[in-house]
Amino acid sequence: MALRLVSDFDLRKDVLPWLRAQRVASAAAGARGGGPGVLENNYESLRILNVERNGNVIYTYKDNKGNVFFGLYDCQTRQNEHLYTFEKDLHVVSCSVNSDRTLLAASLVHSTKEGRKNELQPGSKCLTLLVEIHPVNNVKVLKAVDSYIWVQFLYPHVESHPLPENHLLLVSEEKYIEKFHIQVIQEDGSRVVIKDSGHLLRERVAEDFVWAQWDMSEQRLYYIDLKKSRSILKCLQFSVDEKFNLMFEAPLDITLNDSGFKLVNFGCDDLQDQENLSKHLTLCVFTNHTALLNTFLLLGSLCVCYSPKFDSWEKFTYSVFYFHKGHGKTFTAALGSVDSHVTKGLTFLNLDYYLAVYLPGHFFHLLNIQHPDLICHSLFLTGNSEVVDMLPHSPLQSLSGSLVLDWCSGKLYRALLNQSYLLQFLWNTRLDCEKMAVLHCVLSCGGDRRFLEAKIIQWISENISTCHSFDLIQEFIIASSYWSICPETSNMDKLLPYSSVLTWNTEIPGITLVTEEIALPFMKVHSFKGYWEKLNSNLEYVKYSKPHLHYNNSMVRREWHSLISEEKTGRRRSMVYVKNILDNATKVISNLEARNLEPRLTPLFQEEDNHQRLLMGLMVSELKDHLLRHLQGVEKKKIEQMVLDYVSKLLDLVCQIMETSWRKHSLHPCVPHFSGRASAAEFKVFHIMTRILEATKNLFLPLPPGFHTLHTILGVHCLPLHNLLHYIDSGVLLLTETAVTRLMKDLDNTEKNEKLKFSIIVRLPPLIGQKICRLWDHPMSSNIISRNHVKRLLQNYKKKPPSSVIHKSSFSVEFLPLNYFVEILTDIESSNQALYAFEGHDNVDAKFVEEAALKHTMMLLGL
C-alpha cells in the first residue's frame, strides 16, 4: 500500500508474553500483590496510556480483582518494567513518567458498574496523583476536582545525568494549564523522594483555551483561545531549562465553539466515543522535526489541518493552512455513493515532506507540504482505488513526527511512504495528475538514488507517449536534479526549480479546492535557532520575495545566442571571458566522469562540441551568481561545488536515459556508420533521443557533447530524405561539423548520396560549409566553393576604368564574358592577396573559379 506502517510496538507481542511470564513466576513464588498481578481473561483492559518523548510506552491493565497496574516498555532495550499498582478499581484518564523513571503522575476516576467507565458520578472526584516510584514510596495528591485532568512530564532535549528538578504539566477540563516544579533529592543511597512535597511551586501556563495539542518530540504546546469570537493559535516552546516562550500567534479562519474542549496527543484519550468520531471536528498542527536533519533538510513547515463536523453523506470538506507558504487550501472530496456512510473519523498523518489525509474506506490524499501550490504535486486516491482499500480501516492517531498509534489494536507504527509500492503504482496509473504526483513522491523517499532513477527511466521509456499534460523527461530531469541537491543545504528549495510545470488547469477526479491567502503568524521572539530560524526565514520569504526566486535559464539563453551570433559573424568578445566559460564546462564534465566510473555504452563525450560546452559553462556561471546572491551563510567553495554537482546531474540523467535505451536495444557502443540500413532498435533510440532533445530544448538545458552528432547520424539512418531535411530545417536535428564530416567520408557518390550531401551542405553555416566542401571531391562542392570565393571577393568591389582592368590572360578561353569576369577576380586577388586568402586554401583562386564555371556549364549543357 502507499503507506508503509513499520511496527515499533505491539501490546500483544511486546507486553503480553512478559505479563504471562510474570504471572507464572509470581504464582511459583507464592507472592500475592507484589507482582504485576493476574490478567487471566481480562486482556481487554490492557491499553496504551502514553508515549513519552524518548519513545517509551506507558500502558495499564487490570487484574481480575480490578487492581490497576502501570507498566513501561523501554523502546531501546525492548524490556518491560512494572511501575506501580493501585489496589483499587479505578479508571485511568492520563499518566506520565519523568525521564529518570523516579516519579509517576496519574489522573484517575472511580469506575462504575453501570454506564460508561469513564463517566464521573455526582459527587465523585478526579484524583491527580504524584507517586515516588524509585522505590515505591509516598503518594501526593496534586488535584481532587470534579473535572478531568491530564498530566504530562516535560522531557529535557538532552538526557544525561538525573535532573534535580522535574516539570509537570496539568491540563484541566476547566480550560487552564498549570506547570508544577518538582524538586527531588536522594536519600539512603539511591532512594529518590520529593523535596518539600507540601509546597510545590506551580505557575499558570495558559487559560481560557478551547483546543490544545502537545508535541512530545519538540516539547511544544499549541493551543487556541477565542478573542472576540476569533480563533487565535498560539505556541509555547519549552526549552532545556524548562522555561517556556510564546513563539507566535496566528489567526485561524475556522469556527470553534467557546463551550467546546478538545485535546490532541495528551496521552491516548479514550474519553471520546470512538464510534462517533466522524461527528466531531478534527484539528491538528504539523511541523517537520530537527531529528530529520541527518537525512533531510529542515523545512521549517507549519501546517494546521482542520476538518469541521461532518454534515453530508455526499462530500467531505477539510482545510490545510500552509502558514510557511502564506496560503490555505480548502478541499472538498466526493464520497461517491450516498449509501456509503462515514462511520470513522478523518485522520491526518505527518510524513515529513508530505501530509496524508485519510478517511477509512473513502479516500487517501497525500499533500505536498513543501511545494503545495499546484494540486498535481499531491496525490488523491478515492475509495475505488486498491490503495485506499489496503489502508487500515481503524482510526489512526498521529503523534509527533511520523509516529502513528492504532489505539484499537494497541500498535505503535512509524508511517513511511512505501517507495516500492509507489513505483508499482506508477506503472499502473493512467491519469497524468497521478503520474506527476507519484513521480515526486518516489523521488522524495530517498534511498539508493541510482537504483531509483534507473527504475523511473525504465518506466519513462515504456510510457513516453502516454502522458499528454506534461513532458515526462522534463519533469524527471528537473525533479531528480532538485532532490539530488536540495536536501544538502537549507533554502535551496526556494532557489532551484522543483518542477517543469508552472501551472495546472486540468481537473483532478473526485476533488475540488479553493486557495486563499492567509494572515501570517506573528513571531513573538526575536532570536531564532533551528526550526524557528527556518520558519521565520520562510515567513520573511513569503512577505518580501515576490516573484519567486527559482532559477531559470532565461539569462543563459540570451547570452548563449549572443555568443553563437558573434561566432557566426567572426566577432567575439574577450577570449578570457570565453575561456572561463569553457573552463566551467571542463569542470562539469570532469565532475561527472569522477562520479561515474563505469564505462559508457553510448558514444558520447567523444568530441569537443563547443556549443554545448558554452551552454554548460554559461549555466554554471549564471547559477553560481544566482546562489551567491540569495544563499546566505554558505561558503563560496561549497556553492561552487553544488553548482557543479547540479549541472553534472542534469547531464548525467540524460546519459542514464541514453544508456538505458542503448542497453535495452542492444546497440553497439561505437558510433554507427552512415552506410547501411537502420534497424528497428535504431529507430526506437532515435525516437527517445528526439524526445530528450525536445525536453531539454524547451528548458534550455545542456546536452552531453556528441549528442547532436549521434542524433544526426541516427536521423540520416532512420529518416527518408524529405523527412530528414524537414527535421533539420525545423531545428530538431542540429548539423555538427563532426557529423557532416563523417557523412562526407562514409558515403560514396551515388546519385542518392549526392543529393543527400548537397542538401546537407547548403544548410550548413558558411564557416563550417566551407570546411566541409573541401572534403567532397565533386563538381557540386567545387561550385559551392567558387561561389563563396567570388562572394567574398566582390563584397567591397568598386568598378574601375576598363584600361586599368583588362589585360591579356595566359589561360583565356574563347568566351568573352567569362574572360572579363576572371580578369576582374585576378586583379582583386593580386591587389588584396593578404585580405582574401581563403583560410589557408591557396589553391582557390580565379583559375579555380574559371574551371568550376566551365565544368558546371558543361554539366548543364549535357556535354
N, C-alpha and C positions, 0 to 999 in steps of 0.2 A: 504494500500500500504506500501512498505518497508520504505518510509519516512513519518513521521507524521508532517504535517505543522500546527503548533499551531499559530493561528492568534493573533498578537499583536496590529495590527492597520489595519483599513479598511476605506479608504476615504469615501466610500458611506455610511457606517454605523456610523462612528465616527465624520465625519465633515459635511456632507450634512444636516442632521437634525438640527444641530446648525446654519448653514447658513440660512436655511429656517426660523428658529425662529427669527434670527436677522433681516431678511428681513421684516418679519411681524411686529416686534417691531419698526423698522425704519420707515415703512410706516405709522404705527399708530401714531408715534410721529411727522410725517411730516418732518422728518430730510432728508436733501439732502447732500450727500457726506460725512457725518460724520460717517457712519457705514461701515459695510463690503460690502456694495453695493448690487446690484440686479443681481442675476445669470440668472434668467429667464430660457431660454433654452440653455444657454452656459455652460452646465455641462461638456462638453468635455474639457474645458480649465482647469478644476481642476486637478492638478497633484502634486506629491511629488517632493520637491526640494532637501531635505537633511534630514539625520537622525544624530542628534548630539550624542556625547559620552554618555550623560545621558539618551538617548533613546527618547528624544523629537523629534517630526516630524515637519519639516517646509514644508509648502505647499503654492501653489499660485493658483490664478484663476482670470478670467477677468469678468467684468460685460458686459452688452450689449453695453456700450459706449467704451469698450476697456481699461478701467482703470484697472491697475494691483494691486491686493491685496495680501498681505502676511499674513499668519496665522500660528499659532503654536499650536500643540496638545501636551499637557503635559501627558506623559505616566504614571506618578504617580497618578495625581489627576483625570485623564480621562476628563480633561476640555480643551476647545479651547480658544484661545486668538488671537485677531486681533492685528497685529504688526504694519503694515504701509500700506499706499496706494500711488501708483504713478498714478497721474491723466494724464497719457499719455499712448498711445498704444505702449507698449514696450514688448519685449520678454526677459524672464529671462533666463540667462545662468547658473548662480550659486548664491547661497545665504547661509549665515551662521549667527547665532546669538550667542553672547557671553554667558557664563554660568550665568551671572546675569540678562540677558534679558534687558540690557540697551543700547546695540549697535547692529545694524544690518548692515551687509555688503552684497552688492548685485552687480552682474555684469549683465548688460542689453545691448541689441542691439535693433535697430529700427525694428519694424515689417513691413513687406511689404505685399501688397495685392496680388502680383503675385509671383509665385515661392515659395520656402520654406521660412517659417517664420524666421528660424534661420540663413539665409544666409546674410552675410554682403554685403551691396551695395557699389559700388565705392564711396570713399569719406566719407562714414559713419563711425561712431566711436562706439567702445565698451566702455561703461561707467562703471567704477567700483566705487561704491559709499559707503560711510560710514555714517550711519544715527543714530542720537541720538533719541532713542525711549522711554525714561523714564524721562519725557514725550516726545512726538514727538517734535523735535526741529530742530537743524541745520542739513544740509546735506553737507558732504565734498566729493569732487571728488578726489579719490585716483589715478585713471588712466583714460585716454581718448586716446585709441590707436586703431589701425586698426587690432588688433588680439584679439582673445578671451582670457578672463581672468576667472579663477576660484578662489573662495575665501573659506577659512576655518579658523574659530577661533580655537585656542588651548584651551583645557579644563584642569583645574587642576585635579590631580588624587584624591584629597580630597576636596570636595566642602564644604566650611564653610561660613565665612564672605565674603562680597563683596571685590573684588580684586581692588587694586588701579591702576594696570596696566594690560592691555589685550594685547594679541599677536595674530596677524592675518597673515596667510599665503596667498600669492598671487601667483598663478601658471599661467604662461603665455604660450600661444601657441608659443611664441618665444623661448621656451625651457630654461627658468630660473624660479627659485622660490625665492621669497623675503619674509622676515618676518618683519611686521610692529609692532612697540612698541607703544601702545596707552594708555596714562595715562588719567584717568578720575577723576573728582572731583565732590563733591556735592555742589549745590548752592540752596539757598532758601529752605532749608529743605531736601527734597528727590529728588530734580531735579539733574540729572546726566548729565554732559557735558564733552566734550573732552578738556583736558588741552593742551593749546598751539597747537591747531589743525593745524596751518600753518607750523609747524616744527616737523612733526612726524619722529621719528627715524626709519630707516629701515636697514636691512642687507641682503646680498645675501646668500641664504642657499644652492642652487645647481644651476648648469647651464650645458648647453650642454647635456641634457639628452634626451632620446627618449621614455622613458616609466616611469611612476610613479604611485605609489599606496599609498593611505592613510589608516592607521589603526586607526580608531576613538577610539576604546576601549583602546588600549595600547599607543596611541599618538605616532605612529611611521610613518616615511616616508621611503618608499622603492623606489629607482629609479635606472635606468640603464643608464650608459653612455658608449659610444663606444670609446675604446682606441686601435688604430691600428686595427680597424675592429673587435675587440674582445669585447663581451658584458660583462660588469662588474656590478654586482648587489651590491648596497650599501644600508645601512640602517642608518637612523638618528633617535635617541631616544630623544624625548623632555621630560625633567624632570619637577619636581614640580615647580621649579623657572623659567620654560620656557626656560632654556638653553638647548642646544642640543649637543649630541656627535655622532660622526661617530662610530658606533658599529662594523661593519665588512665590508669587501669587499670580494666578491665571484665571480670567473669567471663562466660564463654560456656558455655552448656549444649549443647556439641557434643562428639563423640568424635573425638579425634585420636590418632594413633599416635606414640609418642615416637621411634620409629625412622624416621618419615617426614620428608620435607623438600619444601617447596613454596614457590616464589617467584612473585609476581604483579607484572607491569609493570616488571621489571628488564630492559628491552630486550625484544626479540622472541625468546622462547626456543623453539628447535626441538629441544630435547633430548628432550621427551616424544614418545612415539609418538602422533601426532595421530589415528590411526585408532582408538585405544583410549581416547579422551578420556572416553567415556561410562562407563568403568570406574573413573574416579578421582573423588575428591571435588572439589567446586568451592567456593571460599571467597573472598569479596572484600568490601571496605569501600567505601561510597559516602558522600560528603558533597557538599553544594552548595558552589559556589565564589564567592568575592568578586568575580570578574570579571563576574558577572551583575548587579551592583548598579546599573548604569546602566539596566537594563531591569526587573529583578525585585527583590523584597525578599530579604534574606538570611534563609534558612530556618533555619539552624542545625541541619540534619538530620544524623543519624549512623545509617546503616543497615549492618548486617552481613548479607550474603547467603550462605547455606550450602546445599549440596546434598550429601548423603552418597553413597557409592559406590552405583551403580545395581545393584539385585539383583532386579528384577522386570520382566517384559515387559508387565505389565498396568497398572502405575501408576508414577508418578514423584513423589517427595517432595522438597520443598525448604522452607527456612525463611528468613524475613526478620525480623531483630531490629531493631525501631524504638526505638533507645535514647533518642532525643529525645522519644518518647511513653511510654516506660516499659513497653512490652509487645512480645511477639514473636508471629508467626503462622506456623504450620506448614501448608503447603498440600499436598494430595495430588491430583494430576491424573490422570485416567483416560486411558490411551493408546489406547483403542479396541481394535482387532483385535490378538489375540495374535501374529499373523503380522507385525505392523508393528514390526520390530525397531528398537531405538535404536542407531544407529551414530555419531551425532555427540554432542558434549558440550553441556551446558547453558550458555547464555550469559546473563549479567546485564549490562544496559546502563543507564547513568546518563542520565536525560533531564530534569534539573532538578527539576521538580515531580513527576516520575514515575520509576519504575524498571521497566524491561522485563525479564521473564524469558522466555527464548526457547529452545525446543527444536526445532531444524530439522525441519520436516515434521510436527510433532505438536501443539504449542500455542504460543500467544503470550499472555502475561499482563502487562498494563500496570497496575502497582501505584501507587496514590496514596500518596506518602510524607508529604505534609503533613497529610492527613486520612485515615489508614488504618483508622479504627475500623470503618466499615461496608464490607462486601465489595462492595456495589452501586456504590461510588465508584471501583472498579477494574474494568478490562475484561479478561475472559477469553475467548479465542477458541481453538477446537480445530482439529485438522487437517482437519476438514470445511469449514472456512471458507476463502474465497478469500484472505483477508488472510494467513493462515499460509502458503498455497502461494506467495504472491507475495514473501515474505521470502527473503533469501539462505539457501541450504542449507549454505553453508560456515561453519565455526566463526568467531565474531567475538570479538575481544579488546577489552574496554572499557578505554581508557586514561583519563587524568584528564579530568574534565568530561564533555562529550558526544562526545569523540573515540573513534572505533571503528576498529580495524585488522582488515582481512581479510587475514590473513597468506598465505593460499593464492594470492590474486591480486596481492598487493603493493599494495593500495589502502588509503588512509587516508581515512576519512569523518568527517563531523560528523553525528551522528544527531539528527534532529529529528522531532517529531510532525508528520505530514502533515495539516495542517488541512483542506485541500480534500477529501482522501480521507475523512477522518472525517466531514465534512459529508455527503458522499455516502452513507457507511455509515449515518449517522443516518436517512436517508430509507428505507433498505432493511431495517434490522433490525426484527425483530418482538418481541424479548424486552425486557421492561421494564427488566431489570437492565442490558442493553447500552445502552438509551436513556439511562438515568441516567448511566452511566459516560462514554459518548461526549460527552454534553452538557457535562460538566465538563472533559473533555479538550480539546474545541474551545475553550471559553472560556479555558482556561489558556494557549493558544498565543499570545494577544495579537494584534497586527496591527491592522488597521482595525476598531475595535470597532463602529462604526456599521454597517458593511457586514456584519459577522459577526452582529450582533444581528438585522439585517433578514432574513438567511438563516434563522436559527433561528426567528424569528417566523413566517416563511412555512411552515416545517416544522410548527410547532405548530398553525397554522391548519388545515392539512390532516390532522393526526393527533390532534386534541384529544380524540377519543373512543376512541382505540385504546390508551390507557395506563390500566391499572387499579390498579397498585401505588402510584402517587403522582400528584400533580397537576402536569401539565406546566407550567402557567402559574406556579404557586407556585415550582417548582424553578428555572425560568428567571429569575424576578424576583429571588429570593434569591441565586442563584449569580452572575448577571450583575452585580448590585449589589456583591457581595463582590469580584469581580475588578476592578471599576472603582475600588475604593478601596484594597484591601489591599496591592497592590504598591508603594504610595507610602510606607508607614510600617511600620517593624518592629513586631511584636507585635500588629498589627491582626488577624492570623489567629486569635488566641485570643479576641478581643473581639467580632467580628462573626459572625453566623451564616453558615455555609458552605452549608448545605443545609436544605431544609424537612423532610427525612426524618430522624427521630431514631433509628428502629430499622428493621431489615430482617430479616425472618424467612423470606423466600422463597428457596428453594434455587437456586443457580447451577449450570446444567447442566455436568457434566464436572469439577467441582472441589469439594472439601470443605476445611474449615480448622478448626484448633484455635487459640484465642487464649490466651496465658498471660502473666501479669505476669513481668517480668524484673528482675534487680538492675540498678540504675542505675550508670553509670560513676562512679568516684571521682576527682574532679578533683584533680590533684597540685600545681597552682599557684593563686595567689590573685589575680592581676591578669590581666584578660582584655581583649582587643581584637578587633574584627572578628568573624570566625566563632566564635571561642571564647567571646566575650561572649554571643553569641546562643545557642550551645549550652548554656552554663551557665544562661542565663535559662530555656530550655526545661526543663532538668533541675529547676530550682527550682520551676517551674510544676507539673511532674508530682508533686513531693514535697508541695507545700503547697496547691495550688489545686484543691480538690475541694469542691463540684461545679464544673463548668466555668463559665467567666466569659462565655460567649457571651451577647450581648444578646438579650432578648426583650421583647415589648410587654405583658407582664402588668401592669406598673405603669401603663402608658398606658391599658390597657383599664379598670382600676378608676377612674382619675382622670377619664377621659372620661365614663364612665357617671355618675359623681358630678356632673360639671358639667352634663350633659344633664338629670339629675334635678332639679337646682337650677333650671335654666331652666324646666322644666315647672311647678314649684311657685311660680315667681316669686321665689325666693330665690337669690341668687348672691353668692359671696364677693367680696372686694375687686376693684373694677373695674381697679385697676392690675395685679393678677395676670392677669386675663383679657386685658387689653390687651397685656401682654408675650407671652402665648401667641399671640395673633392677629398680633402683630408678627413673631414667628418664622415663621409661615405666610407672611406677606407676603415675607419674605426668601427663603424656599424658592422661591416662585413667581417672584420676580424673578431668582433664580439660574438657575432652569430656563429662563426666557424668554431670558436672556442667552446661554445655551449653544445654544439652538435658534432660529436667526434665520429659518428657513424658515417660511412661512405654513402654518398647520394647516388640514387639510380638515375635521377633526371639530369640531363646535361645542362645545368645552369652554372652561373659564375665562371664561365669559360671565356668571357670576353670583357672588355672594359665597359662598354655601354655607357658613355659619358652622360647621356641624357638622364638615365635612371640614377646615376651617381650624383648628378646635380640635384635631382629631386630629393634623394636621400639626405644629402648634405644640407640642403635648404631646410628640410623638415627638422633635422637635428638642431640647426641654428635657431629657427623660429620657436620650436617647442621649449628649448632651453631658456630663451628670453622670456617666454610666457610664464614658465615656472619660477624663474628668478624674480619676476615682478610680483607674483601673487603667493608664493610659498615662503612664508616667514619662518625663520629659525632653523632652516635646513642648510647644511654646508653646501657650498658650490660644487665640490667634488661629487658629493652624493647625488645632487641634482643632475650633474653631467652624466653620471653612470645610469641613473634612472632613465634619462632620455635615450641613451644608447640602448638600454635594455628594451625600452618601449618600441623604438623603431625596428630593432632587431627582431622583436616578437612579431611585428606586422609582417616582416619579410618571411620569418620562419613559418608562420601559419600558411602563407601562400605556398611555400616549399612543401609543407606537410600535405596540403591538398594535392599538389602535383605528384608527390611521392606515392601517396595512396592510389591515385589514378594510374600512375605508371606501373605500380606493382600489381594492381588488380588486373590490368590488361596485358601483363607480361611483355612490356615493351623493352627493347634493348637499351642499355644505359648510354650508348653512343648516340650522337646526333643523327637523325635519319637522313638518307640521301634523297636528292630531288628526283632521281630516276626511280622507276618502278611504280606500281600501283599502290594506292592506300589500302590498308587493311581496315576491317571493321573496328578493331581496337584503336587505331589511329583516329578514326572518325570520332569515337567517344571521347578520347583525350583532347582532341581539338575542340569539341563542344565544351568540355569543362574549362579549358583554357580561355575560351571566348567569354564564358560566364565570369571567370576570375577577372579578366580584363575589364568587362563591363562594370563589375562591382568596384574595383579599385579606381577606375576612371572617374566614376561619379563622386567618389570621396577624395579624389586626387591623392592617392596613396602610391608610394613607390613599389616597383616590382623588382624581383631579383634580376641582376644583369644576365642577359641571354634569353630572358623570357620572350621578348618580341621576336628575336631571331628564330627560336624554336617554334613559336606560334605561326610565323610566316611560312616556315618550311612545311609544317603540317597543313597549313592552308593551301599551299600550292599542290600538295599531295591530294588533298581531300575535295577541293572545290573545282567545278568547271570554270573555264576562263572568265566568262561573263560574271559569275558569282564572285570569283576571286577579285576581279577589278572593282566590283561594287563594294566589297569588304574594304579594299584599300582606299577607295575614294571617300567612303563614309567614316574612315578612321578606325575601323575595327582591327585591321591589320596595319601595323606600322613597319614600313620597309627600312630595315637596318642595313648598314654597309656590309656587315658580316654575312647576312642572309643573301643579299643580292650578289655578292662576290661568289659565294658558293653556288648560287644558281647559274651564274655565267660559266663556272668551271665544270659543274656536274652535268649540264645538259648539252647535247650536241646541237647542230644547226639544222635540224629537220624543220619542215615548214611550220609545224605546230609549235615547236620550241622557239623558232624565230619570232613568231607572232607574240608568244608569251614574253620573251626577252625584251622586245621592242616596247610592248605595253608597260612593262615594269620600268624600263629606263626613262621613258618620257614622264613618268610620275615621280621620279626622284628629285630631291632638292638639287639645284645646279652644281654645288661643290661636289657632292657625292656622285652625281651623274657623270661629271667629267672624269672622275677616277674610274668609275665602272666601265665607261666606254672604252677605256684603254685595254680592258681585259677581254673584249669581244672583238675578234678579228672578223669584221663583217662590214659590207658596204653601208648598212644602216648605221652602224656605230661610227664609221668614218664621216658619214653625212652629218650626224649629230655633233661630232667634234668640230667639223668645219663650220657649221652654223654658229656654234658657241664662240669659236675663234673670231669669225667675222663680226659677230655682235659686239665682242669686246673691243675690236679694233675700231669699229665705226661709231662707238658711243659718243666720242668727242671730236669726230672728224669734221673739219671745216674745208669746204671745197676751195681749191687753188686754181690759178690760171692754167690752161692746158699746156703751155710751154714749159711750165715747171713740173709737170707730172708725166707726160708721155715721153718715153724713151724706149729704145729697142730692147726687147726681152730675148734672152737666149733660149727660152723654152716656149716662144709664142706658137700658137696654132692658128689655123685659118678660121677663127671665129671671133670677129672683132669685139662684140660686147664682152665676152669673157676676157679677151686680151686687155681691154681697157680696165676692167674690174680688177684683174690680177696686178696690173701696173699700180693701181691705187693702193692695194694692200701691201705691195712690195715697198712702196715709198713710205707708207706709215710705219711698217716694221723697221725699216732702216733708220728712220728718224726717232723712233721711240722703242728701241730694242730692249732697253732695261725695263721700261714700264710694262710692256706687253709680253714679256717672256711667259710662256704658258706653263708655269709651275713646274719647271724642270723638264718639260717635254719639248725640247728644242726642235724636234722633227715636225712639229706642227707649224707650218708657215704657208705663204701664198702658194707655193708649189703643191703642198698637200691639199689645199683647198681646191686648186685647179683640177687635180687628178680626181678628187672626190666628186666634183661637179660633173666632170665628163662621164665618170662611171655611172653616176645617178641618171644623167641624161640618156645614156645608152640603155640603162635598165628600163627607163620609161618608154623608150622607142622600141624596146624588144630586140636590140641588136646584140 
